Amino acid sequence: MVKVLISDKMSPLAEQIFKERGVDVDFKPGMTPDELKACIGEYDGLAIRSATKATADIIEAADNLKVIGRAGIGVDNVDIKAATSKGIVVMNTPYGNAITTAEHAITLMMATARQIPAANASTHAGKWEKSRFMGVEVMGKTLGLIGAGNIGSVVADRAIGLKMKVVAYDPYLSPERAQDIGVEKVELDELFARADFISLHTPMTDATRGIVNKAAFAKMKDGVRIVNCARGGLVVEADLLEALESGKVAGAALDVFEVEPAVDNPLFGREDVICTPHLGASTTEAQVNVAVQIAEQISDYLLDGAVTNALNMPSVSAEDAPKLAPYMKLAEQLGSFAGQITLSGIQSVTIEYEGHAAELNTKPITAVVLQGLLSPMLEGVNMVSAPVIAKERDIDISEVKHERPTEYQTLISLTVTSEAQTRTLKGTLFAGKEPRIVDIKGIPMDAKLGEHMLFCTNHDKPGFIGGLGTVLGNAGINVATFNLGRAEVGGEALALVEVDQAVDDNVLDELRALPQVMRAQALRF
């Protein structure tokens, strides 16, 4: 009999489902990390919420563990890289709490509009300060959504019901999808300039960290109100405090913080700031939904080998997995590369298979391409949910298999058409197992992708290599590999450089200032 540990507080229905399916289950919430580490080796499955931290240290001790299931969407508390290297599947439940979190955002927006917490405290104190708490109506106001995915689209629906005008910034939001959910798609600076209320519904990525900062506040209307039920760190708290003190921001409502648990914060104690302790998913209905879903998913995997909502494993049979594994890695790299360099809404995606790749079951490979493509800006995307998300966003997906001869034994081509341009990337497998990028925008290339990459588009003119090397050298950044390609002598050229550490914005600005450089971007794989 397989054995599962539930190490966080969870609906009793989860334990019941495990038992009904014939799974031996222990319910031990509130364990210390040392206690968890001492016993984790006994279990085949681990069901958690947000309190348990599945660190690399704990995963290393999990000799029998096959699956970690997170009842909820966020997996910040799971070391996915360590779990993957250990052969442990990591699952989540990406759709179980969308309604609950959206409703909390709307609740906080209304509360800050009418100063409900401060008025409540004043009235409880017997002060009856009716004239002190002058609020604002939301009807007719503009709500700016940063992120219009599962949760953001529900917030839009509720706000439209309140007769608000909704504008949204989301690079992956197509015009058709924007029309379907009733929002106007805008660029970020326009959102800042027009919104009376701003609500964040985007994951924490390198692109979104600190997206609402001092520069952003300067672009906003006087008296704007900020709501964040997404992730702490999207809003720079020190800059928000300054904007509140100056009167630029009339109020803020925060369910998430840069450091959690948030027990001491400069924003605490201010009447113009409403704070809740990460309650976005805290309703009875949401907790039942995610608990039931994760118990079913873990049971299905341990008993039948079925994989649902996995973040680090494709949904393929045990027989096909070894054969498809290198193609999955190549597919994810192609998709991630394209996703990181695509800055406008995606309209269509075409994946072409040639050589040995065309002989495979390509559906899971295509799903992994989409996962990589959408992951840079969307939280919780996996190979199961990626095709559904693409469909919801009206992204046209085409899969083509060619029988024509190719100079490579196997070749996968990815063409992404966005609102701004069409771009094609091609990849192959070296020795049948090592992914290589062999073509970018029609320019031949032979590049192996490392964790930290620098991608430059430049004019094919003397001085580029020296200038790039000088900037990186001055920044103390070591070059691991250097790959160059060009369309023609003196024309457009590309550089794909593997470096030993992340390249920050200051270094990128220096590179962009080089006379030969048209574009410089840091990529991570």
C-alpha positions in Angstrom: 0.0 0.0 0.0 1.3 3.4 -0.9 1.6 6.0 1.8 0.9 9.8 1.8 1.6 12.5 4.3 -0.7 15.5 4.6 1.6 18.0 6.4 -0.6 21.1 6.3 -4.1 21.9 7.5 -6.5 20.8 4.8 -10.1 19.9 4.3 -10.9 16.5 5.9 -12.2 15.5 2.4 -8.6 15.0 1.2 -7.9 12.4 3.9 -11.2 10.7 3.1 -10.5 10.5 -0.6 -7.1 8.9 0.0 -8.6 6.3 2.3 -11.4 5.6 -0.2 -8.8 5.0 -2.9 -6.9 2.6 -0.8 -4.0 5.0 0.1 -2.5 4.9 3.6 -2.6 8.4 4.8 -1.1 10.3 7.8 -2.4 13.8 8.8 0.3 15.7 10.6 -0.1 19.5 10.2 2.3 21.8 12.0 5.4 19.7 11.8 8.8 21.5 12.2 11.3 21.2 9.3 13.4 18.8 11.3 10.4 16.6 12.1 9.4 16.5 8.4 12.9 15.7 7.4 13.1 12.9 9.9 9.9 11.1 8.6 9.6 12.1 4.9 11.5 9.0 3.8 8.5 6.8 4.8 6.2 8.4 2.3 5.4 8.0 -1.4 3.4 11.2 -1.6 3.3 14.6 0.2 0.2 16.8 0.2 0.8 20.4 1.3 -0.5 23.9 1.2 1.7 27.0 1.8 3.0 26.3 5.4 5.2 23.3 4.5 8.5 24.3 2.9 9.6 21.4 0.6 13.3 22.6 0.5 16.2 20.8 -1.2 17.3 19.6 2.2 14.0 17.9 2.9 13.7 16.6 -0.7 17.2 15.0 -0.4 15.9 13.0 2.6 12.8 11.9 0.7 14.2 8.6 -0.5 10.8 7.1 -1.4 8.9 10.2 -2.3 7.3 10.1 -5.8 5.0 13.1 -5.8 4.5 16.5 -4.1 1.0 17.9 -4.4 0.3 21.6 -3.6 -3.3 22.3 -2.8 -3.4 25.7 -4.5 -1.6 27.4 -7.4 1.6 28.9 -5.9 4.6 26.6 -5.5 7.1 29.1 -4.1 7.5 26.8 -1.1 8.6 23.8 -3.2 12.2 23.5 -4.6 11.0 22.2 -8.0 14.6 21.9 -9.4 15.6 19.7 -6.5 12.4 17.6 -6.8 13.0 17.2 -10.5 16.5 16.0 -10.1 15.2 13.5 -7.5 12.6 12.2 -9.9 9.7 13.6 -7.8 6.6 15.0 -9.7 5.4 18.3 -8.4 1.7 19.0 -9.0 -0.6 21.9 -8.1 -4.3 22.9 -8.6 -4.2 26.0 -10.7 -7.9 26.6 -11.0 -9.3 25.8 -7.6 -9.2 29.3 -6.0 -9.6 31.7 -8.9 -13.1 32.9 -7.9 -12.1 33.2 -4.2 -9.1 35.3 -4.9 -10.9 37.5 -7.4 -13.7 38.1 -4.9 -11.1 39.1 -2.2 -9.6 41.7 -4.6 -13.0 43.2 -5.3 -13.8 43.2 -1.6 -10.5 45.1 -0.8 -11.2 47.6 -3.7 -14.6 48.4 -2.2 -13.2 48.6 1.3 -10.5 51.1 0.4 -12.9 53.1 -1.7 -15.1 53.6 1.4 -12.4 53.4 4.2 -14.4 50.6 5.8 -11.8 49.3 8.3 -11.0 52.8 9.7 -14.7 53.7 9.8 -15.4 50.4 11.6 -12.7 51.0 14.2 -13.9 54.6 14.8 -17.5 53.6 15.2 -16.6 50.7 17.6 -14.8 53.4 19.6 -18.0 55.4 19.9 -16.7 58.4 17.9 -19.4 58.6 15.2 -17.1 60.5 12.8 -19.5 60.5 9.8 -17.9 63.5 8.1 -14.4 62.1 8.4 -14.8 59.1 6.2 -15.7 60.6 2.8 -15.4 57.8 0.3 -15.6 57.5 -3.5 -17.9 55.6 -5.8 -16.5 52.9 -8.0 -19.2 53.2 -10.6 -17.9 55.0 -13.7 -14.3 54.7 -12.4 -11.5 53.0 -14.4 -10.0 49.8 -13.0 -6.6 49.0 -14.3 -5.7 45.3 -14.2 -2.1 44.2 -14.3 -2.6 40.6 -15.5 -5.8 39.3 -17.1 -5.5 35.6 -16.7 -7.7 33.2 -14.7 -8.1 35.5 -11.7 -7.8 38.9 -13.5 -10.6 38.0 -16.0 -12.9 37.1 -13.1 -12.1 40.5 -11.4 -12.9 42.2 -14.7 -16.2 40.5 -14.9 -17.2 41.6 -11.4 -15.9 45.1 -12.0 -17.9 45.5 -15.2 -20.9 44.4 -13.2 -20.2 47.3 -10.9 -20.4 49.6 -14.0 -16.6 50.3 -14.0 -14.5 50.8 -17.1 -11.7 48.1 -17.1 -8.4 48.5 -18.9 -5.8 45.7 -18.8 -2.1 45.3 -19.3 -1.1 41.7 -20.2 1.4 40.9 -22.9 -0.3 37.6 -23.5 -3.8 39.0 -23.8 -5.0 38.9 -27.5 -7.4 41.6 -28.8 -10.0 38.9 -29.3 -9.7 37.7 -25.7 -9.8 41.2 -24.4 -13.0 41.8 -26.3 -14.5 38.5 -25.0 -13.9 39.5 -21.3 -14.9 43.1 -21.9 -11.7 44.9 -21.2 -9.6 47.4 -23.2 -6.0 46.2 -23.7 -3.5 49.0 -23.1 0.2 49.4 -22.5 1.4 49.7 -18.9 2.1 53.4 -18.9 -1.3 54.1 -20.3 -2.9 52.0 -17.6 -0.9 53.9 -14.9 -2.1 57.2 -16.4 -5.8 56.3 -16.7 -6.7 54.1 -13.8 -8.5 55.2 -10.6 -7.9 51.8 -9.1 -5.1 49.4 -9.9 -5.4 45.7 -9.1 -2.5 43.2 -9.6 -3.0 39.7 -10.9 0.3 38.6 -12.3 2.8 36.1 -11.1 6.2 37.1 -9.6 8.8 36.8 -12.4 11.9 38.7 -13.3 9.7 40.8 -15.6 7.1 41.7 -13.0 9.1 42.1 -9.8 8.7 45.6 -8.5 6.4 46.5 -11.5 4.7 49.1 -9.3 7.5 51.3 -8.1 8.4 55.0 -7.7 8.6 55.6 -11.4 5.2 53.9 -11.9 3.6 56.0 -9.1 4.9 59.2 -10.8 2.8 58.2 -13.9 -0.4 57.6 -12.0 -3.4 59.9 -11.3 -3.4 61.7 -8.0 -5.6 59.8 -5.6 -5.2 56.4 -7.2 -5.9 53.3 -5.1 -3.8 50.1 -5.2 -5.0 46.6 -4.6 -2.6 43.6 -4.5 -3.8 40.1 -3.9 -1.2 38.5 -6.2 2.3 38.3 -4.9 4.3 40.4 -2.4 7.2 42.2 -4.2 5.1 43.2 -7.2 4.6 46.5 -5.4 7.8 48.1 -3.9 6.6 48.8 -0.4 9.0 51.6 0.4 7.9 53.4 -2.8 4.2 52.8 -1.9 4.8 54.3 1.6 6.3 57.4 0.0 3.4 57.8 -2.4 0.9 57.4 0.4 2.7 60.0 2.5 2.8 62.5 -0.4 -0.9 62.0 -1.1 -0.2 60.6 -4.6 -1.9 57.4 -3.6 -5.2 57.8 -1.7 -5.2 54.2 -0.3 -3.9 50.7 -0.7 -5.2 47.3 0.1 -2.6 44.5 0.4 -3.2 40.8 0.9 0.5 39.9 0.2 3.8 41.4 1.3 7.5 41.4 0.4 8.2 39.3 3.5 5.7 36.8 4.8 4.6 36.2 7.5 4.4 40.0 7.7 4.6 40.7 11.4 6.4 44.1 11.2 6.0 46.4 8.2 6.3 50.2 7.8 2.8 50.2 6.1 1.2 48.8 9.3 -0.8 51.2 11.4 -1.8 53.5 8.6 -5.5 54.2 8.2 -5.0 54.5 4.4 -3.7 51.0 4.1 -5.8 47.9 4.5 -3.9 44.7 5.3 -5.0 41.1 5.3 -2.8 38.0 6.0 -2.7 36.4 2.5 -6.4 35.5 2.6 -6.9 35.4 -1.2 -7.7 31.6 -1.3 -9.1 31.4 2.2 -12.7 30.5 1.8 -14.4 27.2 2.7 -15.3 26.5 -0.9 -11.8 27.1 -2.3 -10.1 25.0 0.4 -12.5 22.1 -0.3 -11.9 22.4 -4.0 -8.1 22.4 -3.9 -8.0 19.7 -1.2 -10.2 17.3 -3.2 -8.3 18.0 -6.4 -4.9 17.4 -5.0 -6.0 14.2 -3.2 -7.4 12.9 -6.5 -4.4 13.9 -8.5 -1.9 12.3 -6.1 -4.0 9.1 -5.9 -4.2 8.9 -9.7 -0.5 9.2 -10.0 0.5 6.8 -7.3 -2.1 4.1 -8.2 -2.5 4.5 -12.0 0.5 6.5 -13.2 -1.7 9.3 -14.5 -0.2 12.8 -14.3 -2.4 15.8 -14.0 -1.3 19.5 -13.5 2.3 18.5 -13.2 4.8 21.4 -13.2 7.9 19.3 -14.0 6.7 16.3 -15.9 4.9 15.8 -19.1 1.7 13.8 -19.3 3.0 10.7 -21.1 2.9 7.0 -20.5 5.7 5.2 -18.7 6.7 3.5 -22.0 7.0 6.7 -24.0 8.7 8.9 -21.4 12.3 7.8 -21.9 12.1 8.2 -25.7 10.4 11.6 -25.5 12.5 13.1 -22.7 15.2 14.9 -24.8 12.6 16.2 -27.2 10.7 17.6 -24.2 13.8 19.4 -23.1 14.4 20.9 -26.5 10.7 21.9 -26.8 10.7 23.7 -23.5 13.9 25.6 -24.4 12.4 26.7 -27.7 9.2 27.8 -26.1 10.9 29.6 -23.2 13.3 31.3 -25.6 10.4 32.6 -27.7 8.4 33.5 -24.6 11.1 35.6 -23.1 11.8 37.6 -26.3 8.1 38.1 -27.2 6.9 41.4 -25.7 3.5 41.8 -27.3 0.3 39.8 -27.5 0.7 36.4 -29.2 -1.7 35.7 -32.0 -0.6 32.4 -33.5 2.0 29.6 -32.9 3.1 27.1 -35.4 5.3 24.1 -34.4 6.8 22.1 -37.2 8.4 18.6 -36.9 10.8 17.1 -39.3 13.0 14.0 -39.4 12.8 11.7 -36.4 10.6 14.2 -34.5 7.9 13.9 -37.1 7.6 10.1 -36.3 6.8 10.7 -32.6 3.6 11.4 -30.7 4.1 15.2 -30.9 1.0 16.3 -28.8 2.9 16.3 -25.5 5.9 17.9 -27.2 3.7 20.7 -28.5 2.2 21.1 -25.0 5.7 21.6 -23.6 6.5 24.2 -26.2 3.4 26.1 -25.2 4.3 25.7 -21.5 7.7 27.2 -22.1 6.2 30.0 -24.3 3.6 31.1 -21.7 5.5 30.5 -18.5 7.6 33.8 -18.5 4.4 35.8 -17.8 1.8 33.4 -16.5 1.9 31.6 -13.1 1.2 27.9 -12.8 1.4 27.0 -16.5 2.2 23.4 -17.2 1.9 21.1 -20.2 -1.7 20.1 -19.2 -3.0 23.7 -18.8 -0.9 25.4 -21.5 -3.1 24.4 -24.5 -6.3 25.4 -22.5 -4.8 28.8 -21.6 -3.7 29.3 -25.2 -7.2 28.5 -26.4 -8.8 30.9 -23.8 -6.5 33.7 -25.1 -7.5 33.0 -28.7 -4.0 32.0 -29.7 -4.1 29.9 -32.9 -2.0 26.8 -32.5 -0.8 24.8 -35.6 1.1 21.6 -35.5 2.7 20.4 -38.7 4.6 17.2 -39.5 6.9 17.2 -42.6 8.1 14.1 -44.4 10.5 16.2 -46.5 14.2 15.6 -46.3 16.1 17.8 -43.8 19.8 18.4 -43.2 19.2 17.4 -39.6 18.1 14.0 -38.3 15.5 15.7 -36.3 14.3 19.3 -36.3 11.6 21.3 -34.5 10.7 24.7 -35.7 8.7 27.2 -33.7 7.1 30.2 -35.3 5.4 32.8 -33.1 3.3 35.6 -34.6 2.6 38.5 -32.2 1.0 41.8 -32.6 4.4 43.3 -33.4 6.2 40.7 -35.6 6.7 37.0 -36.6 9.8 35.2 -35.4 11.0 31.6 -36.0 13.4 29.5 -33.9 14.7 26.1 -34.8 16.3 23.4 -32.7 17.7 19.9 -33.0 19.3 17.2 -30.8 23.0 16.7 -30.9 23.9 13.0 -30.6 20.2 12.4 -30.2 20.0 13.9 -26.7 21.6 17.3 -26.4 19.3 20.3 -27.4 20.8 22.9 -29.7 19.4 26.1 -31.2 20.3 26.0 -34.9 18.4 29.0 -36.4 17.0 32.3 -35.1 15.0 34.5 -37.4 16.5 32.7 -40.4 20.1 33.2 -39.2 22.1 30.0 -38.7 23.3 29.4 -35.2 24.7 26.5 -33.1 24.1 27.2 -29.5 23.7 25.2 -26.3 21.6 27.0 -23.8 22.8 27.4 -20.2 21.1 28.8 -17.2 22.1 32.4 -17.9 22.1 33.7 -21.5 22.6 37.0 -23.1 20.8 37.6 -26.4 21.9 40.5 -28.6 20.7 41.7 -32.0 23.3 43.9 -33.7 24.7 45.4 -36.9 27.4 43.3 -38.4 30.1 45.9 -37.9 33.6 45.9 -36.4 33.9 46.6 -32.7 30.8 44.7 -31.4 32.6 41.7 -30.0 35.2 43.9 -28.3 32.6 46.3 -26.9 30.5 43.4 -25.6 33.5 41.8 -24.0 34.6 45.0 -22.4 31.2 45.7 -20.8 30.9 42.2 -19.4 34.5 42.2 -18.2 34.1 45.5 -16.4 31.0 44.1 -14.7 32.9 41.0 -13.6 30.7 38.7 -15.7 32.5 35.6 -17.1 31.6 34.3 -20.6 31.1 30.5 -20.9 30.2 30.2 -24.5 29.9 32.7 -27.4 27.7 32.0 -30.4 27.5 34.3 -33.4 25.4 34.3 -36.6 24.6 36.8 -39.3 22.3 37.0 -42.3 24.8 38.6 -44.6 28.0 40.5 -44.4 27.3 44.0 -42.9 23.7 43.0 -42.2 21.8 41.9 -39.1 23.7 39.7 -36.8 23.0 37.8 -33.6 24.9 36.9 -30.5 23.8 34.3 -28.0 26.2 34.3 -25.1 26.2 32.0 -22.1 27.5 33.7 -18.9 28.1 32.5 -15.4 25.7 34.8 -13.6 22.7 36.9 -14.2 23.1 40.1 -16.2 21.4 43.1 -14.5 19.7 46.1 -16.0 22.7 48.4 -15.6 24.9 46.1 -17.7 22.1 45.7 -20.3 21.8 49.5 -20.6 25.6 49.7 -21.2 25.3 47.0 -23.9 22.3 48.8 -25.5 24.4 52.0 -25.7 27.0 50.3 -27.9 26.7 51.7 -31.5 26.4 48.3 -33.1 23.7 47.0 -30.7 20.0 47.1 -31.6 18.7 44.9 -28.8 20.2 43.3 -25.7 18.2 41.0 -23.4 19.0 38.6 -20.5 17.4 35.2 -20.7 17.2 32.4 -18.2 16.7 28.7 -18.7 
